[in-house]
Amino acid sequence: MTKSNDRDNSIKRVDEDWKQQIAQEKAAAGAKDEAQPRQQAEESRPEPVTSELFLRFLSSLAAQAVSALGEMPNPMTGAVEENLDNAKYLIDTIGAIEEKTRGNLSQEESRMLKEMLYTLRMKFVAKTSPGGTAPAPEKDG
């Protein structure tokens, strides 16, 4: 009978080991499941919304720069005000954004950012150069 009892104990031990392994796997899966909703929420953000927000942000900076260049009225006062230091700061800020996001933008975002910077820089040069005119735009070859 001793052999039979040993066999029963060994089977129970195997069963217990199996149960422990399943419990550990369930615990690990539970921890993973808790992290998944956060990860899924981050991954489920549609790219177009992010892109649209980015382009709106750039447009708002550009509008502030155009206003600071005296090219459109200040939305708060309604008066045309020229503040070239502020315009330069805003244009440089957009330039820094271009530099820091290089390689991480869609073609549309990159194109808009380059065109925006070119236009703003030429307007700034026209305002600050002695003749008051900017150089002719470059033609893409």
Protein Blocks (a to p, Z undefined) as FASTA:
>chain_A
ZZmmmmmmmmmmmmmmmmmmmmmmmmmmmmmmmmmmmmmmmmmpcfklmmmmmmmmmmmm
mmmmmmmnopaccfklopacddfklmmmmmmmmmmmmmmmgoiacfklmmmmmmmmmmmm
mmmmmmmpmnlpacdddddZZ
